[in-house]
């Protein structure tokens, strides 16, 4: 059974880039969004074996702690030639404090070691699993994906994470070269191109009401 989000919603992230994207996506729906960081909530240990499980862990933890509906995203980069790495460990590859330049360089080094130099050997995709959890245990979950190719050197300073090396299929610029509205803006203003935007469109259909 689907349930609509009304009133205040906790965004279960301490990642400022992710928080900014999610707030932009939520803006047309009149939802009052407060982040887990602003509420001083702890980050739960992500022990799931896939993106969906980790999104569920984060959303459920925040919902129970804040006693409010909570929204969580677990996303990452899946590289075919690296047997799916970094995958659910995408953020961990950047370390703490996060250094995605080093993480991108690590991926490139591994690709070179495996002789993955042509575009067809450098296929990758982003996955975003979204979960909304209510304090009573109700869950709504969706997933989005965008396919592309990894480029080197990194291009662009927009976005965050692995965006500068990810060239989405059918486009000539990386996510790092795209303005936010182009990357994750929803129609009619944007293309709903990113993995998070694609998942959000699915979530909006079942859990949000346009204002």
FIKOLZA-1660 file (N, C-alpha, C; in steps of 0.1 Angstrom, whole numbers, plus 5000, padded with zeros to 4 digits):
% residues 211
   i   px   py   pz ch aa at
   1 5008 4988 5000  A  X  N
   1 5000 5000 5000  A  X CA
   1 5009 5012 5000  A  X  C
   2 5006 5022 4991  A  X  N
   2 5013 5034 4990  A  X CA
   2 5008 5044 5001  A  X  C
   3 5017 5053 5005  A  X  N
   3 5014 5063 5015  A  X CA
   3 5020 5076 5010  A  X  C
   4 5013 5087 5012  A  X  N
   4 5018 5100 5008  A  X CA
   4 5026 5107 5019  A  X  C
   5 5037 5114 5015  A  X  N
   5 5045 5122 5024  A  X CA
   5 5038 5135 5026  A  X  C
   6 5036 5139 5039  A  X  N
   6 5030 5152 5042  A  X CA
   6 5038 5158 5053  A  X  C
   7 5039 5172 5053  A  X  N
   7 5046 5178 5064  A  X CA
   7 5061 5177 5063  A  X  C
   8 5067 5175 5075  A  X  N
   8 5082 5175 5076  A  X CA
   8 5088 5161 5072  A  X  C
   9 5099 5161 5065  A  X  N
   9 5106 5149 5061  A  X CA
   9 5121 5151 5065  A  X  C
  10 5126 5140 5071  A  X  N
  10 5141 5140 5073  A  X CA
  10 5148 5134 5061  A  X  C
  11 5158 5141 5057  A  X  N
  11 5167 5136 5046  A  X CA
  11 5179 5129 5053  A  X  C
  12 5180 5116 5052  A  X  N
  12 5190 5109 5060  A  X CA
  12 5203 5109 5053  A  X  C
  13 5210 5120 5053  A  X  N
  13 5223 5121 5047  A  X CA
  13 5231 5132 5055  A  X  C
  14 5244 5130 5055  A  X  N
  14 5254 5140 5060  A  X CA
  14 5262 5145 5048  A  X  C
  15 5259 5141 5036  A  X  N
  15 5266 5145 5024  A  X CA
  15 5260 5158 5018  A  X  C
  16 5267 5169 5018  A  X  N
  16 5261 5182 5014  A  X CA
  16 5257 5182 4999  A  X  C
  17 5265 5175 4991  A  X  N
  17 5261 5175 4976  A  X CA
  17 5248 5167 4974  A  X  C
  18 5247 5156 4981  A  X  N
  18 5235 5148 4979  A  X CA
  18 5223 5155 4985  A  X  C
  19 5225 5162 4997  A  X  N
  19 5214 5170 5003  A  X CA
  19 5209 5181 4994  A  X  C
  20 5218 5188 4988  A  X  N
  20 5214 5199 4979  A  X CA
  20 5206 5193 4967  A  X  C
  21 5210 5182 4961  A  X  N
  21 5202 5176 4950  A  X CA
  21 5188 5172 4955  A  X  C
  22 5188 5165 4966  A  X  N
  22 5175 5160 4971  A  X CA
  22 5165 5172 4974  A  X  C
  23 5171 5183 4980  A  X  N
  23 5162 5194 4983  A  X CA
  23 5157 5200 4970  A  X  C
  24 5165 5201 4960  A  X  N
  24 5160 5206 4947  A  X CA
  24 5149 5197 4941  A  X  C
  25 5151 5184 4942  A  X  N
  25 5141 5175 4937  A  X CA
  25 5128 5176 4945  A  X  C
  26 5129 5179 4958  A  X  N
  26 5117 5180 4966  A  X CA
  26 5109 5193 4965  A  X  C
  27 5117 5203 4961  A  X  N
  27 5111 5217 4961  A  X CA
  27 5097 5219 4955  A  X  C
  28 5094 5212 4943  A  X  N
  28 5081 5214 4938  A  X CA
  28 5069 5208 4946  A  X  C
  29 5073 5200 4956  A  X  N
  29 5062 5193 4963  A  X CA
  29 5059 5199 4977  A  X  C
  30 5065 5210 4980  A  X  N
  30 5061 5217 4993  A  X CA
  30 5064 5209 5005  A  X  C
  31 5074 5200 5005  A  X  N
  31 5078 5192 5016  A  X CA
  31 5089 5200 5024  A  X  C
  32 5087 5201 5037  A  X  N
  32 5097 5207 5046  A  X CA
  32 5107 5197 5049  A  X  C
  33 5119 5199 5044  A  X  N
  33 5130 5189 5045  A  X CA
  33 5140 5194 5055  A  X  C
  34 5144 5185 5064  A  X  N
  34 5155 5188 5074  A  X CA
  34 5164 5176 5073  A  X  C
  35 5177 5179 5074  A  X  N
  35 5187 5168 5072  A  X CA
  35 5190 5161 5085  A  X  C
  36 5195 5149 5084  A  X  N
  36 5200 5142 5096  A  X CA
  36 5211 5149 5103  A  X  C
  37 5219 5156 5095  A  X  N
  37 5230 5163 5101  A  X CA
  37 5225 5175 5109  A  X  C
  38 5215 5182 5104  A  X  N
  38 5209 5193 5111  A  X CA
  38 5203 5189 5124  A  X  C
  39 5198 5177 5124  A  X  N
  39 5191 5172 5136  A  X CA
  39 5201 5165 5146  A  X  C
  40 5213 5164 5141  A  X  N
  40 5224 5158 5150  A  X CA
  40 5222 5143 5151  A  X  C
  41 5216 5137 5141  A  X  N
  41 5214 5122 5141  A  X CA
  41 5227 5115 5137  A  X  C
  42 5229 5104 5144  A  X  N
  42 5241 5096 5140  A  X CA
  42 5239 5089 5127  A  X  C
  43 5251 5086 5120  A  X  N
  43 5251 5079 5108  A  X CA
  43 5251 5064 5111  A  X  C
  44 5241 5056 5107  A  X  N
  44 5241 5042 5111  A  X CA
  44 5252 5034 5102  A  X  C
  45 5256 5023 5107  A  X  N
  45 5266 5015 5099  A  X CA
  45 5258 5009 5087  A  X  C
  46 5264 5010 5075  A  X  N
  46 5257 5005 5063  A  X CA
  46 5262 4991 5061  A  X  C
  47 5255 4981 5066  A  X  N
  47 5259 4967 5066  A  X CA
  47 5251 4959 5055  A  X  C
  48 5243 4966 5047  A  X  N
  48 5236 4959 5036  A  X CA
  48 5245 4954 5025  A  X  C
  49 5240 4944 5018  A  X  N
  49 5248 4939 5007  A  X CA
  49 5244 4945 4993  A  X  C
  50 5235 4954 4993  A  X  N
  50 5232 4961 4980  A  X CA
  50 5227 4975 4984  A  X  C
  51 5225 4983 4973  A  X  N
  51 5221 4997 4975  A  X CA
  51 5207 4998 4983  A  X  C
  52 5198 4990 4979  A  X  N
  52 5185 4991 4984  A  X CA
  52 5185 4988 5000  A  X  C
  53 5193 4978 5004  A  X  N
  53 5194 4975 5018  A  X CA
  53 5200 4986 5026  A  X  C
  54 5210 4992 5020  A  X  N
  54 5216 5003 5028  A  X CA
  54 5207 5016 5028  A  X  C
  55 5200 5019 5018  A  X  N
  55 5190 5030 5018  A  X CA
  55 5180 5027 5029  A  X  C
  56 5175 5014 5030  A  X  N
  56 5165 5011 5040  A  X CA
  56 5171 5013 5054  A  X  C
  57 5184 5009 5057  A  X  N
  57 5190 5010 5070  A  X CA
  57 5190 5025 5074  A  X  C
  58 5194 5034 5064  A  X  N
  58 5196 5048 5068  A  X CA
  58 5182 5054 5070  A  X  C
  59 5172 5051 5062  A  X  N
  59 5159 5057 5063  A  X CA
  59 5152 5053 5076  A  X  C
  60 5153 5040 5079  A  X  N
  60 5147 5034 5091  A  X CA
  60 5153 5040 5103  A  X  C
  61 5166 5041 5104  A  X  N
  61 5173 5047 5115  A  X CA
  61 5169 5061 5118  A  X  C
  62 5169 5069 5107  A  X  N
  62 5165 5083 5109  A  X CA
  62 5150 5085 5113  A  X  C
  63 5141 5077 5107  A  X  N
  63 5127 5077 5111  A  X CA
  63 5125 5074 5125  A  X  C
  64 5131 5064 5130  A  X  N
  64 5130 5060 5144  A  X CA
  64 5136 5070 5154  A  X  C
  65 5147 5076 5150  A  X  N
  65 5154 5086 5159  A  X CA
  65 5146 5099 5159  A  X  C
  66 5142 5104 5148  A  X  N
  66 5135 5117 5147  A  X CA
  66 5120 5116 5149  A  X  C
  67 5114 5104 5148  A  X  N
  67 5100 5102 5149  A  X CA
  67 5092 5109 5139  A  X  C
  68 5099 5109 5127  A  X  N
  68 5093 5116 5115  A  X CA
  68 5096 5107 5103  A  X  C
  69 5088 5108 5092  A  X  N
  69 5091 5101 5080  A  X CA
  69 5106 5105 5075  A  X  C
  70 5113 5096 5070  A  X  N
  70 5127 5099 5066  A  X CA
  70 5130 5093 5052  A  X  C
  71 5138 5100 5045  A  X  N
  71 5141 5097 5031  A  X CA
  71 5156 5095 5030  A  X  C
  72 5160 5083 5024  A  X  N
  72 5174 5080 5023  A  X CA
  72 5177 5076 5008  A  X  C
  73 5189 5079 5004  A  X  N
  73 5194 5075 4991  A  X CA
  73 5207 5067 4994  A  X  C
  74 5208 5056 4987  A  X  N
  74 5221 5049 4987  A  X CA
  74 5224 5047 4972  A  X  C
  75 5236 5053 4968  A  X  N
  75 5239 5053 4954  A  X CA
  75 5254 5051 4953  A  X  C
  76 5258 5047 4940  A  X  N
  76 5272 5045 4938  A  X CA
  76 5274 5042 4923  A  X  C
  77 5287 5041 4920  A  X  N
  77 5292 5038 4907  A  X CA
  77 5296 5024 4906  A  X  C
  78 5291 5017 4895  A  X  N
  78 5293 5003 4892  A  X CA
  78 5301 5002 4879  A  X  C
  79 5314 4998 4880  A  X  N
  79 5322 4997 4868  A  X CA
  79 5323 4983 4863  A  X  C
  80 5319 4980 4851  A  X  N
  80 5319 4967 4846  A  X CA
  80 5332 4960 4846  A  X  C
  81 5343 4967 4842  A  X  N
  81 5356 4961 4841  A  X CA
  81 5362 4958 4854  A  X  C
  82 5357 4964 4865  A  X  N
  82 5362 4962 4878  A  X CA
  82 5352 4952 4886  A  X  C
  83 5345 4944 4879  A  X  N
  83 5336 4934 4885  A  X CA
  83 5326 4941 4894  A  X  C
  84 5321 4953 4890  A  X  N
  84 5311 4960 4898  A  X CA
  84 5316 4969 4909  A  X  C
  85 5329 4970 4911  A  X  N
  85 5335 4979 4921  A  X CA
  85 5334 4994 4915  A  X  C
  86 5334 5004 4923  A  X  N
  86 5333 5003 4938  A  X CA
  86 5319 5000 4943  A  X  C
  87 5309 5001 4935  A  X  N
  87 5296 4997 4940  A  X CA
  87 5291 5003 4953  A  X  C
  88 5286 4995 4962  A  X  N
  88 5281 5000 4975  A  X CA
  88 5292 5006 4983  A  X  C
  89 5305 5004 4979  A  X  N
  89 5316 5010 4987  A  X CA
  89 5321 5023 4980  A  X  C
  90 5313 5029 4971  A  X  N
  90 5317 5041 4964  A  X CA
  90 5322 5052 4973  A  X  C
  91 5314 5055 4984  A  X  N
  91 5318 5066 4993  A  X CA
  91 5330 5062 5001  A  X  C
  92 5331 5049 5005  A  X  N
  92 5343 5044 5013  A  X CA
  92 5356 5046 5005  A  X  C
  93 5355 5044 4992  A  X  N
  93 5367 5045 4984  A  X CA
  93 5373 5059 4985  A  X  C
  94 5364 5069 4988  A  X  N
  94 5369 5083 4989  A  X CA
  94 5375 5086 5002  A  X  C
  95 5373 5077 5012  A  X  N
  95 5378 5079 5025  A  X CA
  95 5371 5090 5033  A  X  C
  96 5377 5093 5045  A  X  N
  96 5372 5104 5054  A  X CA
  96 5384 5112 5058  A  X  C
  97 5384 5125 5056  A  X  N
  97 5374 5132 5048  A  X CA
  97 5374 5128 5033  A  X  C
  98 5363 5129 5027  A  X  N
  98 5361 5124 5013  A  X CA
  98 5371 5131 5004  A  X  C
  99 5378 5123 4996  A  X  N
  99 5387 5127 4985  A  X CA
  99 5383 5120 4973  A  X  C
 100 5374 5125 4965  A  X  N
 100 5370 5118 4953  A  X CA
 100 5380 5119 4942  A  X  C
 101 5388 5129 4942  A  X  N
 101 5399 5129 4932  A  X CA
 101 5408 5117 4933  A  X  C
 102 5411 5113 4946  A  X  N
 102 5419 5101 4948  A  X CA
 102 5411 5089 4944  A  X  C
 103 5398 5089 4947  A  X  N
 103 5390 5077 4943  A  X CA
 103 5389 5075 4928  A  X  C
 104 5388 5086 4921  A  X  N
 104 5387 5086 4906  A  X CA
 104 5400 5081 4901  A  X  C
 105 5411 5086 4907  A  X  N
 105 5424 5082 4902  A  X CA
 105 5427 5067 4905  A  X  C
 106 5421 5062 4916  A  X  N
 106 5423 5048 4919  A  X CA
 106 5415 5039 4908  A  X  C
 107 5403 5044 4905  A  X  N
 107 5396 5036 4894  A  X CA
 107 5403 5036 4881  A  X  C
 108 5409 5048 4877  A  X  N
 108 5416 5049 4865  A  X CA
 108 5428 5040 4865  A  X  C
 109 5435 5039 4876  A  X  N
 109 5447 5031 4877  A  X CA
 109 5443 5016 4875  A  X  C
 110 5432 5012 4882  A  X  N
 110 5428 4998 4881  A  X CA
 110 5424 4995 4866  A  X  C
 111 5417 5004 4860  A  X  N
 111 5413 5002 4846  A  X CA
 111 5425 5001 4837  A  X  C
 112 5435 5009 4839  A  X  N
 112 5447 5008 4831  A  X CA
 112 5454 4995 4833  A  X  C
 113 5454 4990 4846  A  X  N
 113 5461 4978 4849  A  X CA
 113 5454 4966 4842  A  X  C
 114 5441 4968 4839  A  X  N
 114 5433 4957 4833  A  X CA
 114 5432 4959 4818  A  X  C
 115 5439 4969 4813  A  X  N
 115 5440 4972 4798  A  X CA
 115 5426 4978 4793  A  X  C
 116 5418 4984 4802  A  X  N
 116 5405 4989 4798  A  X CA
 116 5407 5003 4793  A  X  C
 117 5411 5004 4780  A  X  N
 117 5414 5017 4774  A  X CA
 117 5404 5022 4764  A  X  C
 118 5397 5013 4757  A  X  N
 118 5386 5017 4748  A  X CA
 118 5373 5020 4755  A  X  C
 119 5365 5028 4748  A  X  N
 119 5352 5031 4754  A  X CA
 119 5343 5019 4758  A  X  C
 120 5343 5009 4749  A  X  N
 120 5335 4997 4752  A  X CA
 120 5340 4989 4764  A  X  C
 121 5353 4992 4768  A  X  N
 121 5359 4985 4779  A  X CA
 121 5357 4993 4792  A  X  C
 122 5351 5005 4791  A  X  N
 122 5350 5014 4802  A  X CA
 122 5336 5017 4806  A  X  C
 123 5327 5008 4803  A  X  N
 123 5313 5010 4806  A  X CA
 123 5311 5010 4821  A  X  C
 124 5301 5018 4826  A  X  N
 124 5298 5019 4840  A  X CA
 124 5284 5024 4841  A  X  C
 125 5278 5023 4853  A  X  N
 125 5265 5029 4855  A  X CA
 125 5264 5033 4870  A  X  C
 126 5256 5043 4872  A  X  N
 126 5252 5048 4885  A  X CA
 126 5239 5042 4889  A  X  C
 127 5238 5038 4902  A  X  N
 127 5226 5032 4907  A  X CA
 127 5222 5041 4919  A  X  C
 128 5209 5044 4920  A  X  N
 128 5203 5051 4932  A  X CA
 128 5191 5044 4937  A  X  C
 129 5192 5039 4949  A  X  N
 129 5181 5033 4956  A  X CA
 129 5175 5043 4966  A  X  C
 130 5163 5046 4965  A  X  N
 130 5156 5055 4974  A  X CA
 130 5146 5048 4983  A  X  C
 131 5146 5052 4996  A  X  N
 131 5137 5046 5005  A  X CA
 131 5131 5057 5014  A  X  C
 132 5118 5056 5016  A  X  N
 132 5111 5065 5026  A  X CA
 132 5106 5055 5037  A  X  C
 133 5110 5058 5049  A  X  N
 133 5105 5050 5060  A  X CA
 133 5097 5059 5070  A  X  C
 134 5087 5053 5075  A  X  N
 134 5079 5060 5086  A  X CA
 134 5082 5054 5099  A  X  C
 135 5080 5061 5110  A  X  N
 135 5083 5056 5123  A  X CA
 135 5076 5043 5127  A  X  C
 136 5064 5040 5120  A  X  N
 136 5057 5028 5123  A  X CA
 136 5062 5016 5115  A  X  C
 137 5072 5018 5107  A  X  N
 137 5078 5007 5100  A  X CA
 137 5074 5006 5085  A  X  C
 138 5065 5014 5081  A  X  N
 138 5061 5014 5067  A  X CA
 138 5072 5019 5058  A  X  C
 139 5074 5012 5047  A  X  N
 139 5085 5015 5038  A  X CA
 139 5080 5017 5023  A  X  C
 140 5086 5026 5016  A  X  N
 140 5084 5027 5001  A  X CA
 140 5097 5028 4995  A  X  C
 141 5100 5019 4985  A  X  N
 141 5114 5018 4979  A  X CA
 141 5113 5018 4964  A  X  C
 142 5123 5025 4958  A  X  N
 142 5124 5025 4943  A  X CA
 142 5139 5026 4940  A  X  C
 143 5142 5023 4927  A  X  N
 143 5156 5023 4922  A  X CA
 143 5157 5029 4908  A  X  C
 144 5167 5037 4906  A  X  N
 144 5170 5043 4893  A  X CA
 144 5184 5040 4888  A  X  C
 145 5186 5040 4875  A  X  N
 145 5199 5037 4869  A  X CA
 145 5202 5046 4857  A  X  C
 146 5215 5050 4855  A  X  N
 146 5219 5056 4843  A  X CA
 146 5232 5050 4839  A  X  C
 147 5232 5047 4826  A  X  N
 147 5244 5040 4820  A  X CA
 147 5253 5050 4813  A  X  C
 148 5266 5047 4813  A  X  N
 148 5276 5056 4807  A  X CA
 148 5289 5050 4805  A  X  C
 149 5299 5058 4802  A  X  N
 149 5313 5054 4800  A  X CA
 149 5322 5063 4809  A  X  C
 150 5333 5058 4814  A  X  N
 150 5342 5065 4822  A  X CA
 150 5353 5072 4813  A  X  C
 151 5355 5085 4815  A  X  N
 151 5365 5092 4807  A  X CA
 151 5377 5096 4817  A  X  C
 152 5388 5099 4810  A  X  N
 152 5400 5104 4818  A  X CA
 152 5407 5113 4809  A  X  C
 153 5412 5125 4814  A  X  N
 153 5411 5130 4828  A  X CA
 153 5397 5134 4831  A  X  C
 154 5394 5137 4844  A  X  N
 154 5381 5142 4849  A  X CA
 154 5378 5155 4841  A  X  C
 155 5365 5157 4839  A  X  N
 155 5360 5169 4832  A  X CA
 155 5349 5176 4839  A  X  C
 156 5351 5189 4843  A  X  N
 156 5341 5197 4849  A  X CA
 156 5342 5197 4864  A  X  C
 157 5336 5207 4870  A  X  N
 157 5337 5209 4885  A  X CA
 157 5323 5210 4891  A  X  C
 158 5313 5207 4883  A  X  N
 158 5299 5207 4889  A  X CA
 158 5297 5194 4895  A  X  C
 159 5285 5193 4901  A  X  N
 159 5282 5180 4907  A  X CA
 159 5291 5176 4919  A  X  C
 160 5292 5163 4921  A  X  N
 160 5300 5159 4932  A  X CA
 160 5304 5144 4930  A  X  C
 161 5312 5139 4939  A  X  N
 161 5316 5125 4938  A  X CA
 161 5323 5121 4925  A  X  C
 162 5318 5111 4918  A  X  N
 162 5325 5106 4906  A  X CA
 162 5319 5113 4893  A  X  C
 163 5311 5124 4895  A  X  N
 163 5305 5130 4883  A  X CA
 163 5315 5134 4872  A  X  C
 164 5327 5139 4875  A  X  N
 164 5336 5144 4865  A  X CA
 164 5341 5133 4855  A  X  C
 165 5341 5121 4859  A  X  N
 165 5346 5110 4850  A  X CA
 165 5334 5102 4843  A  X  C
 166 5322 5106 4846  A  X  N
 166 5310 5098 4841  A  X CA
 166 5304 5105 4830  A  X  C
 167 5305 5099 4818  A  X  N
 167 5298 5105 4806  A  X CA
 167 5286 5096 4803  A  X  C
 168 5274 5102 4805  A  X  N
 168 5262 5094 4803  A  X CA
 168 5259 5091 4788  A  X  C
 169 5254 5079 4786  A  X  N
 169 5251 5075 4772  A  X CA
 169 5243 5086 4765  A  X  C
 170 5247 5089 4752  A  X  N
 170 5239 5098 4744  A  X CA
 170 5242 5113 4747  A  X  C
 171 5252 5115 4755  A  X  N
 171 5256 5129 4758  A  X CA
 171 5271 5132 4756  A  X  C
 172 5274 5144 4753  A  X  N
 172 5288 5148 4750  A  X CA
 172 5295 5154 4762  A  X  C
 173 5288 5156 4773  A  X  N
 173 5295 5162 4785  A  X CA
 173 5293 5153 4797  A  X  C
 174 5303 5153 4806  A  X  N
 174 5301 5145 4818  A  X CA
 174 5291 5151 4828  A  X  C
 175 5288 5144 4838  A  X  N
 175 5279 5149 4848  A  X CA
 175 5286 5161 4855  A  X  C
 176 5299 5161 4855  A  X  N
 176 5307 5172 4861  A  X CA
 176 5307 5184 4853  A  X  C
 177 5303 5183 4840  A  X  N
 177 5302 5195 4832  A  X CA
 177 5287 5200 4830  A  X  C
 178 5278 5194 4837  A  X  N
 178 5264 5197 4835  A  X CA
 178 5259 5205 4847  A  X  C
 179 5251 5216 4844  A  X  N
 179 5245 5223 4855  A  X CA
 179 5235 5214 4862  A  X  C
 180 5232 5217 4875  A  X  N
 180 5223 5209 4882  A  X CA
 180 5209 5206 4876  A  X  C
 181 5204 5217 4870  A  X  N
 181 5190 5215 4863  A  X CA
 181 5191 5205 4852  A  X  C
 182 5203 5205 4845  A  X  N
 182 5204 5196 4834  A  X CA
 182 5206 5181 4838  A  X  C
 183 5214 5180 4849  A  X  N
 183 5217 5166 4854  A  X CA
 183 5205 5160 4861  A  X  C
 184 5199 5167 4871  A  X  N
 184 5189 5161 4879  A  X CA
 184 5176 5169 4879  A  X  C
 185 5175 5179 4871  A  X  N
 185 5162 5187 4871  A  X CA
 185 5151 5178 4864  A  X  C
 186 5139 5179 4869  A  X  N
 186 5128 5171 4864  A  X CA
 186 5121 5178 4852  A  X  C
 187 5115 5170 4843  A  X  N
 187 5107 5177 4832  A  X CA
 187 5096 5186 4838  A  X  C
 188 5093 5197 4832  A  X  N
 188 5098 5201 4818  A  X CA
 188 5111 5209 4818  A  X  C
 189 5116 5213 4830  A  X  N
 189 5127 5221 4830  A  X CA
 189 5140 5213 4827  A  X  C
 190 5141 5201 4832  A  X  N
 190 5153 5193 4830  A  X CA
 190 5149 5180 4823  A  X  C
 191 5159 5172 4822  A  X  N
 191 5158 5159 4815  A  X CA
 191 5155 5147 4825  A  X  C
 192 5157 5150 4838  A  X  N
 192 5156 5139 4847  A  X CA
 192 5166 5128 4844  A  X  C
 193 5178 5132 4841  A  X  N
 193 5188 5124 4835  A  X CA
 193 5195 5115 4846  A  X  C
 194 5198 5120 4857  A  X  N
 194 5206 5113 4867  A  X CA
 194 5199 5101 4873  A  X  C
 195 5207 5092 4878  A  X  N
 195 5201 5080 4885  A  X CA
 195 5192 5084 4896  A  X  C
 196 5196 5094 4904  A  X  N
 196 5188 5099 4915  A  X CA
 196 5175 5105 4910  A  X  C
 197 5175 5113 4899  A  X  N
 197 5163 5119 4894  A  X CA
 197 5154 5108 4888  A  X  C
 198 5159 5098 4882  A  X  N
 198 5151 5087 4876  A  X CA
 198 5144 5079 4887  A  X  C
 199 5151 5077 4898  A  X  N
 199 5145 5070 4910  A  X CA
 199 5135 5079 4916  A  X  C
 200 5138 5092 4917  A  X  N
 200 5129 5102 4923  A  X CA
 200 5115 5103 4916  A  X  C
 201 5116 5102 4903  A  X  N
 201 5103 5103 4895  A  X CA
 201 5094 5091 4899  A  X  C
 202 5100 5079 4901  A  X  N
 202 5092 5068 4905  A  X CA
 202 5086 5070 4919  A  X  C
 203 5095 5076 4928  A  X  N
 203 5090 5078 4942  A  X CA
 203 5079 5088 4942  A  X  C
 204 5081 5099 4934  A  X  N
 204 5071 5110 4934  A  X CA
 204 5057 5104 4930  A  X  C
 205 5057 5095 4921  A  X  N
 205 5044 5090 4916  A  X CA
 205 5036 5083 4927  A  X  C
 206 5043 5077 4937  A  X  N
 206 5037 5069 4947  A  X CA
 206 5036 5076 4961  A  X  C
 207 5044 5086 4963  A  X  N
 207 5045 5092 4976  A  X CA
 207 5044 5107 4978  A  X  C
 208 5044 5114 4967  A  X  N
 208 5044 5129 4968  A  X CA
 208 5032 5135 4960  A  X  C
 209 5028 5147 4965  A  X  N
 209 5017 5154 4958  A  X CA
 209 5023 5168 4954  A  X  C
 210 5022 5171 4941  A  X  N
 210 5027 5184 4937  A  X CA
 210 5019 5195 4944  A  X  C
 211 5025 5206 4948  A  X  N
 211 5017 5217 4955  A  X CA
 211 5011 5226 4944  A  X  C
% end
